[in-house]
Amino acid sequence: MFVAMNRFTVTAGREAEFETAWRERDSRLAEVPGFRDFLLLKGDGEYISHSTWDSAEAFAAWTESEAFAMAHRQRLPEGVLAGPPRFSGYDVVLRQEAPRADRAAVQAQVLR
C-alpha cells in the first residue's frame, strides 16, 4: 500500500475558498485503478491531501493518466495558496484498523 500526501499552505482568510474548491472538484479518483481513499486534512496553518493507493505504481500510473490531467485543470483561485504544494510519498509498513462496526461509527463522526 502507498500513501501520497501534498501539504498546502493557504493564505490567511482564504481557507473557505480552498475547502470549497476541493469539495466541488471533479476528482475522478473513484474511477482510477488502485485508488483506495482520499482525505483532506486541516491542521495548524496547513492542509494535507492524503490519498491511499494499492501501490506506488498505481499512484504513478494515475499521475500519468488523463484523469489526473483533467482533475488538475481545475485551478484554485489566484492567491489562495501561499506557495506551491509540497509532495511526500510513503510505502505503508504497518496498518491497524478498528473493528468493522467501529469504523462505520468513526467515519460518520468524521464527515459531520
Secondary structure, 3 states (H helix, E strand, C coil): CEEEEEEECECCCCHHHHHHHHHHCCCCHHHCCCEEEEEEEECCCCEEEEEEECCHHHHHHHHCCHHHHHHHCCCCCCCCECCCCEEEEEECCCCCCCCHHHHHHHHHHHCC
